[in-house]
Amino acid sequence: MNDKASVSKELNAKHSKLLEGLLKLPQNRECADCRSKAPRWASVNLGIFICMQCSGIHRSLGVHISKVRSTTLDTWLPEQVAFMESMGNEKANSYWEKELPAHFDRSEIEKFIRAKYEGKMWVAKNAKQPAPKPVEMSISSDKLVKGGSTSEVPKKTRRHSLEEAVLSKHLGHSAPSVARSRGISLDLNHKFTSSPPPNGPPPMMECDTASNKSNGTTDLFSLLYVHDAKQDYPTPPLWQTFD
């Protein structure tokens, strides 16, 4: 996401007034490099106000050295305006031109700017370059203030519902034994439901009963058949068998 999009019109107008006020200060009325009057451009990471000619040279240095903005045309971020307030031409040159000889020839302005910022020709030894401070961010539930404590904030643990708490309690104590003894199953809503009792005897018993019934029926029909056969075909007298 572009940071400039978060700057409202009201905030942008406020920034313009602040920059206009900074340009009216005595130390910012001249270009930080060529000393020309009424600069309208700035290097937001160096904290200096420069003229249009020098702004073109600063752009050629690359954004890793100088980031150029117009004080009237561009949208500024709060941290950029704050750094310009804390720096300014006089304070910045006390670092970049610390060892610069008095009345130094600046006629070849491009060479001068490159020697000043690329080569750091006139920077004092062991001097630390001023840099913008990190902007503090508001504290949220999962983030800390930038530049503050580096410890991580633990993520929020999800609160268990009442049903889940009851379920975990039952699972740890009574649910296994009850499920084994009564065949209770657990649905997705964490409620206990009893499985319906089986209708009739187990399948094996039904098969055995059916088998026994069929065998009993067969035996009964066999007995009836023998009895009927005895009635339809009486046994002949003993004397007839000798004929």
VENFENCOR-V276693 format. One line per field, one symbol per residue. ss: DSSP state (A for helix, B for strand, O for the rest). phi: phi as a letter, one per 40 degrees, with the letter a starting at -180 (. if undefined). psi: psi as a letter, one per 20 degrees, with the letter a starting at -180 (. if undefined). A space follows every 50 residues. Layout:
# VENFENCOR-V276693
ss: ???
phi: ???
psi: ???
This chain:
# VENFENCOR-V276693
ss: OOAAAAOOAAAAAAAAAAAAAAAOOAAAOBOOOOOOBOOOBBBOOOOBBB OAAAAAAAAAAOOOOOOBBBOOOOOOOAAAAAAAAAOOAAAAAAAAOOOO OOOOOOOOAAAAAAAAAAOOOOOOOOOOOOOOOOOOOOOOOOOOOOOOOO OOOOOOOOOOOAAAAAAAAAAAOOAAAAAAAAOBBBOOOOOBBBOOOOOO OOAAAAAAAAAAAAAAAAAAAAAAAAAAAAAAOOOOOAAAAAO
phi: .ccccccccccccccccccccccccdcbcbccbcgccfcbbabcccgbbb cccccccccccgccbabcbccbbccbcdccccccccbgccccccccbcbc ccfccbccccccccccbccfcbcccgcbccbcccccbccbcbbbccgccc ccccccccccccccccccccccbbcccccccbgcbbcccgbcbccccccg cddcccccccccccccccccccccccccccccbcccccccccc
psi: pphhhiorhghhhggghghhhhiiqhijiqpigijqqmqjrqohihkqpr rgghhhhhhihqiigpopqpihhqpqqghghhhhhidrgghghighkgjp qqlqokgnhghggghghgilhkpqqjqpppqqqqpqqqpahjqrppicqi qqpqqpqppqrhghghghghhifhggghhhhikpqpahjkqpppqqqqoa rrhhhgggghghghhhgghghgghggghhhhhnqpqqhhhii.
